[in-house]
Amino acid sequence: MQVILAVEAPTTFRFDKVIELDEAYHLLKADQYSQIYEFMRPFTDAMYNSLLGSDDPSDEEPAS
């Protein structure tokens, strides 16, 4: 189980891990997309395979 808590203003509460976003409207920086994509690809492939029976949702024929 995972709990994600986000706060907008500084707080005195101490968290185990803090990720400070320093660029508005961006969670990742442009140079991080490829690395994260490669890391996440097996998980998304497994998800699509479980849900759709295919690694890539574009392999599915459109619903009629």
PyMOL Python script that loads the backbone (N, CA, C, O; Angstrom):
from pymol import cmd

cmd.read_pdbstr("""\
ATOM      1  N   MET A   1       0.836  -1.170   0.000  1.00  0.00           N
ATOM      2  CA  MET A   1       0.000   0.000   0.000  1.00  0.00           C
ATOM      3  C   MET A   1       0.885   1.238   0.000  1.00  0.00           C
ATOM      4  O   MET A   1       1.957   1.253   0.603  1.00  0.00           O
ATOM      5  N   GLN A   2       0.413   2.282  -0.692  1.00  0.00           N
ATOM      6  CA  GLN A   2       1.197   3.503  -0.796  1.00  0.00           C
ATOM      7  C   GLN A   2       0.297   4.698  -0.537  1.00  0.00           C
ATOM      8  O   GLN A   2      -0.839   4.745  -1.009  1.00  0.00           O
ATOM      9  N   VAL A   3       0.801   5.650   0.204  1.00  0.00           N
ATOM     10  CA  VAL A   3       0.066   6.880   0.470  1.00  0.00           C
ATOM     11  C   VAL A   3       0.904   8.039  -0.051  1.00  0.00           C
ATOM     12  O   VAL A   3       2.076   8.174   0.299  1.00  0.00           O
ATOM     13  N   ILE A   4       0.303   8.866  -0.881  1.00  0.00           N
ATOM     14  CA  ILE A   4       0.981  10.045  -1.395  1.00  0.00           C
ATOM     15  C   ILE A   4       0.255  11.266  -0.854  1.00  0.00           C
ATOM     16  O   ILE A   4      -0.954  11.414  -1.031  1.00  0.00           O
ATOM     17  N   LEU A   5       0.994  12.125  -0.203  1.00  0.00           N
ATOM     18  CA  LEU A   5       0.428  13.342   0.367  1.00  0.00           C
ATOM     19  C   LEU A   5       1.134  14.528  -0.260  1.00  0.00           C
ATOM     20  O   LEU A   5       2.362  14.566  -0.333  1.00  0.00           O
ATOM     21  N   ALA A   6       0.357  15.489  -0.710  1.00  0.00           N
ATOM     22  CA  ALA A   6       0.937  16.691  -1.310  1.00  0.00           C
ATOM     23  C   ALA A   6       0.491  17.913  -0.532  1.00  0.00           C
ATOM     24  O   ALA A   6      -0.669  18.022  -0.136  1.00  0.00           O
ATOM     25  N   VAL A   7       1.411  18.821  -0.318  1.00  0.00           N
ATOM     26  CA  VAL A   7       1.095  20.094   0.322  1.00  0.00           C
ATOM     27  C   VAL A   7       1.671  21.209  -0.537  1.00  0.00           C
ATOM     28  O   VAL A   7       2.716  21.047  -1.169  1.00  0.00           O
ATOM     29  N   GLU A   8       0.976  22.345  -0.553  1.00  0.00           N
ATOM     30  CA  GLU A   8       1.425  23.466  -1.384  1.00  0.00           C
ATOM     31  C   GLU A   8       2.319  24.437  -0.631  1.00  0.00           C
ATOM     32  O   GLU A   8       3.127  25.133  -1.245  1.00  0.00           O
ATOM     33  N   ALA A   9       2.191  24.495   0.652  1.00  0.00           N
ATOM     34  CA  ALA A   9       2.949  25.459   1.445  1.00  0.00           C
ATOM     35  C   ALA A   9       3.912  24.721   2.369  1.00  0.00           C
ATOM     36  O   ALA A   9       3.661  23.572   2.733  1.00  0.00           O
ATOM     37  N   PRO A  10       4.993  25.360   2.746  1.00  0.00           N
ATOM     38  CA  PRO A  10       5.923  24.733   3.701  1.00  0.00           C
ATOM     39  C   PRO A  10       5.190  24.369   4.998  1.00  0.00           C
ATOM     40  O   PRO A  10       4.251  25.047   5.415  1.00  0.00           O
ATOM     41  N   THR A  11       5.641  23.299   5.607  1.00  0.00           N
ATOM     42  CA  THR A  11       5.036  22.832   6.847  1.00  0.00           C
ATOM     43  C   THR A  11       6.138  22.443   7.828  1.00  0.00           C
ATOM     44  O   THR A  11       7.271  22.182   7.422  1.00  0.00           O
ATOM     45  N   THR A  12       5.814  22.405   9.088  1.00  0.00           N
ATOM     46  CA  THR A  12       6.792  21.982  10.092  1.00  0.00           C
ATOM     47  C   THR A  12       6.771  20.470  10.297  1.00  0.00           C
ATOM     48  O   THR A  12       7.635  19.930  10.988  1.00  0.00           O
ATOM     49  N   PHE A  13       5.787  19.777   9.699  1.00  0.00           N
ATOM     50  CA  PHE A  13       5.709  18.325   9.812  1.00  0.00           C
ATOM     51  C   PHE A  13       6.876  17.692   9.071  1.00  0.00           C
ATOM     52  O   PHE A  13       7.198  18.102   7.956  1.00  0.00           O
ATOM     53  N   ARG A  14       7.509  16.704   9.675  1.00  0.00           N
ATOM     54  CA  ARG A  14       8.649  16.031   9.046  1.00  0.00           C
ATOM     55  C   ARG A  14       8.179  14.783   8.318  1.00  0.00           C
ATOM     56  O   ARG A  14       7.579  13.898   8.926  1.00  0.00           O
ATOM     57  N   PHE A  15       8.445  14.706   7.032  1.00  0.00           N
ATOM     58  CA  PHE A  15       8.097  13.560   6.204  1.00  0.00           C
ATOM     59  C   PHE A  15       9.329  12.689   6.007  1.00  0.00           C
ATOM     60  O   PHE A  15      10.459  13.164   6.126  1.00  0.00           O
ATOM     61  N   ASP A  16       9.105  11.397   5.701  1.00  0.00           N
ATOM     62  CA  ASP A  16      10.220  10.493   5.422  1.00  0.00           C
ATOM     63  C   ASP A  16      10.953  10.893   4.156  1.00  0.00           C
ATOM     64  O   ASP A  16      12.180  10.817   4.081  1.00  0.00           O
ATOM     65  N   LYS A  17      10.182  11.324   3.154  1.00  0.00           N
ATOM     66  CA  LYS A  17      10.779  11.715   1.875  1.00  0.00           C
ATOM     67  C   LYS A  17      10.017  12.910   1.338  1.00  0.00           C
ATOM     68  O   LYS A  17       8.787  12.936   1.365  1.00  0.00           O
ATOM     69  N   VAL A  18      10.743  13.888   0.855  1.00  0.00           N
ATOM     70  CA  VAL A  18      10.134  15.094   0.295  1.00  0.00           C
ATOM     71  C   VAL A  18      10.664  15.290  -1.116  1.00  0.00           C
ATOM     72  O   VAL A  18      11.873  15.266  -1.347  1.00  0.00           O
ATOM     73  N   ILE A  19       9.759  15.483  -2.047  1.00  0.00           N
ATOM     74  CA  ILE A  19      10.127  15.818  -3.421  1.00  0.00           C
ATOM     75  C   ILE A  19       9.595  17.213  -3.678  1.00  0.00           C
ATOM     76  O   ILE A  19       8.385  17.439  -3.671  1.00  0.00           O
ATOM     77  N   GLU A  20      10.499  18.139  -3.904  1.00  0.00           N
ATOM     78  CA  GLU A  20      10.090  19.513  -4.168  1.00  0.00           C
ATOM     79  C   GLU A  20      10.052  19.744  -5.672  1.00  0.00           C
ATOM     80  O   GLU A  20      11.046  19.540  -6.368  1.00  0.00           O
ATOM     81  N   LEU A  21       8.897  20.171  -6.162  1.00  0.00           N
ATOM     82  CA  LEU A  21       8.746  20.479  -7.578  1.00  0.00           C
ATOM     83  C   LEU A  21       9.145  21.935  -7.775  1.00  0.00           C
ATOM     84  O   LEU A  21       8.600  22.833  -7.134  1.00  0.00           O
ATOM     85  N   ASP A  22      10.094  22.152  -8.663  1.00  0.00           N
ATOM     86  CA  ASP A  22      10.616  23.510  -8.827  1.00  0.00           C
ATOM     87  C   ASP A  22      10.249  24.149 -10.163  1.00  0.00           C
ATOM     88  O   ASP A  22      10.690  25.258 -10.464  1.00  0.00           O
ATOM     89  N   GLU A  23       9.452  23.461 -10.955  1.00  0.00           N
ATOM     90  CA  GLU A  23       9.033  24.006 -12.242  1.00  0.00           C
ATOM     91  C   GLU A  23       7.520  23.864 -12.351  1.00  0.00           C
ATOM     92  O   GLU A  23       6.994  22.753 -12.277  1.00  0.00           O
ATOM     93  N   ALA A  24       6.828  24.963 -12.521  1.00  0.00           N
ATOM     94  CA  ALA A  24       5.360  24.948 -12.558  1.00  0.00           C
ATOM     95  C   ALA A  24       4.846  24.050 -13.683  1.00  0.00           C
ATOM     96  O   ALA A  24       5.351  24.078 -14.805  1.00  0.00           O
ATOM     97  N   TYR A  25       3.829  23.254 -13.353  1.00  0.00           N
ATOM     98  CA  TYR A  25       3.116  22.397 -14.299  1.00  0.00           C
ATOM     99  C   TYR A  25       3.972  21.262 -14.874  1.00  0.00           C
ATOM    100  O   TYR A  25       3.621  20.701 -15.912  1.00  0.00           O
ATOM    101  N   HIS A  26       5.070  20.921 -14.230  1.00  0.00           N
ATOM    102  CA  HIS A  26       5.915  19.824 -14.711  1.00  0.00           C
ATOM    103  C   HIS A  26       6.342  18.960 -13.538  1.00  0.00           C
ATOM    104  O   HIS A  26       6.926  19.451 -12.572  1.00  0.00           O
ATOM    105  N   LEU A  27       6.051  17.692 -13.627  1.00  0.00           N
ATOM    106  CA  LEU A  27       6.530  16.760 -12.617  1.00  0.00           C
ATOM    107  C   LEU A  27       7.921  16.258 -12.988  1.00  0.00           C
ATOM    108  O   LEU A  27       8.792  16.120 -12.130  1.00  0.00           O
ATOM    109  N   LEU A  28       8.119  15.988 -14.279  1.00  0.00           N
ATOM    110  CA  LEU A  28       9.424  15.544 -14.780  1.00  0.00           C
ATOM    111  C   LEU A  28      10.052  16.642 -15.623  1.00  0.00           C
ATOM    112  O   LEU A  28       9.361  17.503 -16.167  1.00  0.00           O
ATOM    113  N   LYS A  29      11.355  16.597 -15.719  1.00  0.00           N
ATOM    114  CA  LYS A  29      12.077  17.474 -16.632  1.00  0.00           C
ATOM    115  C   LYS A  29      12.213  16.726 -17.969  1.00  0.00           C
ATOM    116  O   LYS A  29      12.183  15.496 -18.001  1.00  0.00           O
ATOM    117  N   ALA A  30      12.359  17.462 -19.050  1.00  0.00           N
ATOM    118  CA  ALA A  30      12.385  16.870 -20.392  1.00  0.00           C
ATOM    119  C   ALA A  30      13.419  15.750 -20.518  1.00  0.00           C
ATOM    120  O   ALA A  30      13.154  14.746 -21.179  1.00  0.00           O
ATOM    121  N   ASP A  31      14.591  15.901 -19.897  1.00  0.00           N
ATOM    122  CA  ASP A  31      15.640  14.883 -20.023  1.00  0.00           C
ATOM    123  C   ASP A  31      15.379  13.635 -19.183  1.00  0.00           C
ATOM    124  O   ASP A  31      16.154  12.681 -19.255  1.00  0.00           O
ATOM    125  N   GLN A  32      14.305  13.617 -18.387  1.00  0.00           N
ATOM    126  CA  GLN A  32      13.986  12.461 -17.545  1.00  0.00           C
ATOM    127  C   GLN A  32      12.964  11.519 -18.184  1.00  0.00           C
ATOM    128  O   GLN A  32      12.812  10.387 -17.726  1.00  0.00           O
ATOM    129  N   TYR A  33      12.262  11.958 -19.228  1.00  0.00           N
ATOM    130  CA  TYR A  33      11.184  11.161 -19.801  1.00  0.00           C
ATOM    131  C   TYR A  33      11.647   9.797 -20.313  1.00  0.00           C
ATOM    132  O   TYR A  33      11.003   8.784 -20.043  1.00  0.00           O
ATOM    133  N   SER A  34      12.736   9.766 -21.034  1.00  0.00           N
ATOM    134  CA  SER A  34      13.218   8.508 -21.599  1.00  0.00           C
ATOM    135  C   SER A  34      13.553   7.494 -20.512  1.00  0.00           C
ATOM    136  O   SER A  34      13.171   6.327 -20.610  1.00  0.00           O
ATOM    137  N   GLN A  35      14.259   7.928 -19.485  1.00  0.00           N
ATOM    138  CA  GLN A  35      14.640   7.029 -18.386  1.00  0.00           C
ATOM    139  C   GLN A  35      13.409   6.493 -17.665  1.00  0.00           C
ATOM    140  O   GLN A  35      13.338   5.300 -17.368  1.00  0.00           O
ATOM    141  N   ILE A  36      12.447   7.353 -17.382  1.00  0.00           N
ATOM    142  CA  ILE A  36      11.233   6.930 -16.688  1.00  0.00           C
ATOM    143  C   ILE A  36      10.399   6.020 -17.574  1.00  0.00           C
ATOM    144  O   ILE A  36       9.825   5.042 -17.096  1.00  0.00           O
ATOM    145  N   TYR A  37      10.328   6.335 -18.870  1.00  0.00           N
ATOM    146  CA  TYR A  37       9.586   5.487 -19.806  1.00  0.00           C
ATOM    147  C   TYR A  37      10.155   4.070 -19.814  1.00  0.00           C
ATOM    148  O   TYR A  37       9.406   3.096 -19.733  1.00  0.00           O
ATOM    149  N   GLU A  38      11.471   3.957 -19.910  1.00  0.00           N
ATOM    150  CA  GLU A  38      12.107   2.632 -19.925  1.00  0.00           C
ATOM    151  C   GLU A  38      11.857   1.879 -18.626  1.00  0.00           C
ATOM    152  O   GLU A  38      11.652   0.665 -18.649  1.00  0.00           O
ATOM    153  N   PHE A  39      11.870   2.571 -17.502  1.00  0.00           N
ATOM    154  CA  PHE A  39      11.603   1.944 -16.212  1.00  0.00           C
ATOM    155  C   PHE A  39      10.152   1.475 -16.121  1.00  0.00           C
ATOM    156  O   PHE A  39       9.887   0.373 -15.640  1.00  0.00           O
ATOM    157  N   MET A  40       9.217   2.299 -16.578  1.00  0.00           N
ATOM    158  CA  MET A  40       7.788   2.008 -16.442  1.00  0.00           C
ATOM    159  C   MET A  40       7.245   1.058 -17.507  1.00  0.00           C
ATOM    160  O   MET A  40       6.203   0.440 -17.288  1.00  0.00           O
ATOM    161  N   ARG A  41       7.906   0.924 -18.634  1.00  0.00           N
ATOM    162  CA  ARG A  41       7.382   0.137 -19.755  1.00  0.00           C
ATOM    163  C   ARG A  41       6.970  -1.285 -19.370  1.00  0.00           C
ATOM    164  O   ARG A  41       5.883  -1.704 -19.769  1.00  0.00           O
ATOM    165  N   PRO A  42       7.763  -2.053 -18.620  1.00  0.00           N
ATOM    166  CA  PRO A  42       7.318  -3.403 -18.253  1.00  0.00           C
ATOM    167  C   PRO A  42       6.018  -3.393 -17.435  1.00  0.00           C
ATOM    168  O   PRO A  42       5.188  -4.292 -17.575  1.00  0.00           O
ATOM    169  N   PHE A  43       5.849  -2.394 -16.598  1.00  0.00           N
ATOM    170  CA  PHE A  43       4.635  -2.308 -15.783  1.00  0.00           C
ATOM    171  C   PHE A  43       3.418  -1.967 -16.640  1.00  0.00           C
ATOM    172  O   PHE A  43       2.351  -2.557 -16.469  1.00  0.00           O
ATOM    173  N   THR A  44       3.577  -1.012 -17.564  1.00  0.00           N
ATOM    174  CA  THR A  44       2.438  -0.658 -18.428  1.00  0.00           C
ATOM    175  C   THR A  44       2.130  -1.792 -19.388  1.00  0.00           C
ATOM    176  O   THR A  44       0.961  -2.045 -19.679  1.00  0.00           O
ATOM    177  N   ASP A  45       3.156  -2.487 -19.893  1.00  0.00           N
ATOM    178  CA  ASP A  45       2.912  -3.643 -20.760  1.00  0.00           C
ATOM    179  C   ASP A  45       2.127  -4.725 -20.018  1.00  0.00           C
ATOM    180  O   ASP A  45       1.184  -5.296 -20.566  1.00  0.00           O
ATOM    181  N   ALA A  46       2.512  -5.003 -18.779  1.00  0.00           N
ATOM    182  CA  ALA A  46       1.804  -6.014 -17.988  1.00  0.00           C
ATOM    183  C   ALA A  46       0.364  -5.585 -17.724  1.00  0.00           C
ATOM    184  O   ALA A  46      -0.545  -6.414 -17.757  1.00  0.00           O
ATOM    185  N   MET A  47       0.151  -4.291 -17.463  1.00  0.00           N
ATOM    186  CA  MET A  47      -1.196  -3.783 -17.224  1.00  0.00           C
ATOM    187  C   MET A  47      -2.065  -3.961 -18.472  1.00  0.00           C
ATOM    188  O   MET A  47      -3.173  -4.490 -18.395  1.00  0.00           O
ATOM    189  N   TYR A  48      -1.544  -3.508 -19.634  1.00  0.00           N
ATOM    190  CA  TYR A  48      -2.321  -3.635 -20.868  1.00  0.00           C
ATOM    191  C   TYR A  48      -2.556  -5.100 -21.232  1.00  0.00           C
ATOM    192  O   TYR A  48      -3.629  -5.461 -21.717  1.00  0.00           O
ATOM    193  N   ASN A  49      -1.548  -5.940 -20.994  1.00  0.00           N
ATOM    194  CA  ASN A  49      -1.702  -7.363 -21.297  1.00  0.00           C
ATOM    195  C   ASN A  49      -2.792  -7.981 -20.436  1.00  0.00           C
ATOM    196  O   ASN A  49      -3.586  -8.788 -20.921  1.00  0.00           O
ATOM    197  N   SER A  50      -2.836  -7.609 -19.170  1.00  0.00           N
ATOM    198  CA  SER A  50      -3.854  -8.130 -18.270  1.00  0.00           C
ATOM    199  C   SER A  50      -5.248  -7.625 -18.639  1.00  0.00           C
ATOM    200  O   SER A  50      -6.223  -8.376 -18.604  1.00  0.00           O
ATOM    201  N   LEU A  51      -5.327  -6.347 -18.991  1.00  0.00           N
ATOM    202  CA  LEU A  51      -6.626  -5.757 -19.304  1.00  0.00           C
ATOM    203  C   LEU A  51      -7.115  -6.077 -20.706  1.00  0.00           C
ATOM    204  O   LEU A  51      -8.301  -6.332 -20.915  1.00  0.00           O
ATOM    205  N   LEU A  52      -6.191  -6.063 -21.670  1.00  0.00           N
ATOM    206  CA  LEU A  52      -6.592  -6.160 -23.074  1.00  0.00           C
ATOM    207  C   LEU A  52      -6.064  -7.394 -23.798  1.00  0.00           C
ATOM    208  O   LEU A  52      -6.475  -7.682 -24.922  1.00  0.00           O
ATOM    209  N   GLY A  53      -5.166  -8.114 -23.160  1.00  0.00           N
ATOM    210  CA  GLY A  53      -4.567  -9.269 -23.819  1.00  0.00           C
ATOM    211  C   GLY A  53      -3.507  -8.855 -24.830  1.00  0.00           C
ATOM    212  O   GLY A  53      -3.176  -9.634 -25.724  1.00  0.00           O
ATOM    213  N   SER A  54      -2.970  -7.647 -24.706  1.00  0.00           N
ATOM    214  CA  SER A  54      -1.966  -7.129 -25.624  1.00  0.00           C
ATOM    215  C   SER A  54      -1.058  -6.165 -24.871  1.00  0.00           C
ATOM    216  O   SER A  54      -1.508  -5.454 -23.973  1.00  0.00           O
ATOM    217  N   ASP A  55       0.230  -6.142 -25.241  1.00  0.00           N
ATOM    218  CA  ASP A  55       1.156  -5.206 -24.606  1.00  0.00           C
ATOM    219  C   ASP A  55       0.890  -3.773 -25.028  1.00  0.00           C
ATOM    220  O   ASP A  55       1.137  -2.842 -24.261  1.00  0.00           O
ATOM    221  N   ASP A  56       0.392  -3.591 -26.232  1.00  0.00           N
ATOM    222  CA  ASP A  56       0.212  -2.243 -26.779  1.00  0.00           C
ATOM    223  C   ASP A  56      -1.247  -2.027 -27.113  1.00  0.00           C
ATOM    224  O   ASP A  56      -1.801  -2.769 -27.924  1.00  0.00           O
ATOM    225  N   PRO A  57      -1.886  -1.039 -26.517  1.00  0.00           N
ATOM    226  CA  PRO A  57      -3.310  -0.816 -26.777  1.00  0.00           C
ATOM    227  C   PRO A  57      -3.601  -0.490 -28.229  1.00  0.00           C
ATOM    228  O   PRO A  57      -4.739  -0.660 -28.667  1.00  0.00           O
ATOM    229  N   SER A  58      -2.629  -0.032 -28.989  1.00  0.00           N
ATOM    230  CA  SER A  58      -2.870   0.254 -30.397  1.00  0.00           C
ATOM    231  C   SER A  58      -2.989  -1.023 -31.223  1.00  0.00           C
ATOM    232  O   SER A  58      -3.423  -0.975 -32.374  1.00  0.00           O
ATOM    233  N   ASP A  59      -2.603  -2.182 -30.640  1.00  0.00           N
ATOM    234  CA  ASP A  59      -2.775  -3.461 -31.329  1.00  0.00           C
ATOM    235  C   ASP A  59      -4.244  -3.885 -31.386  1.00  0.00           C
ATOM    236  O   ASP A  59      -4.631  -4.689 -32.235  1.00  0.00           O
ATOM    237  N   GLU A  60      -5.041  -3.353 -30.500  1.00  0.00           N
ATOM    238  CA  GLU A  60      -6.456  -3.715 -30.430  1.00  0.00           C
ATOM    239  C   GLU A  60      -7.214  -3.082 -31.583  1.00  0.00           C
ATOM    240  O   GLU A  60      -6.918  -1.961 -31.998  1.00  0.00           O
ATOM    241  N   GLU A  61      -8.199  -3.818 -32.094  1.00  0.00           N
ATOM    242  CA  GLU A  61      -9.056  -3.264 -33.124  1.00  0.00           C
ATOM    243  C   GLU A  61     -10.076  -2.347 -32.484  1.00  0.00           C
ATOM    244  O   GLU A  61     -10.504  -2.598 -31.357  1.00  0.00           O
ATOM    245  N   PRO A  62     -10.482  -1.277 -33.180  1.00  0.00           N
ATOM    246  CA  PRO A  62     -11.456  -0.370 -32.600  1.00  0.00           C
ATOM    247  C   PRO A  62     -12.796  -1.053 -32.335  1.00  0.00           C
ATOM    248  O   PRO A  62     -13.223  -1.920 -33.097  1.00  0.00           O
ATOM    249  N   ALA A  63     -13.446  -0.656 -31.258  1.00  0.00           N
ATOM    250  CA  ALA A  63     -14.765  -1.206 -30.941  1.00  0.00           C
ATOM    251  C   ALA A  63     -15.769  -0.701 -31.960  1.00  0.00           C
ATOM    252  O   ALA A  63     -15.700   0.443 -32.408  1.00  0.00           O
ATOM    253  N   SER A  64     -16.699  -1.565 -32.317  1.00  0.00           N
ATOM    254  CA  SER A  64     -17.706  -1.119 -33.306  1.00  0.00           C
ATOM    255  C   SER A  64     -19.026  -0.815 -32.642  1.00  0.00           C
ATOM    256  O   SER A  64     -19.982  -0.430 -33.315  1.00  0.00           O
TER     257      SER A  64
END
""", "prot")
cmd.dss("prot")
cmd.show_as("cartoon", "prot")
cmd.util.cbc("prot")
cmd.orient("prot")
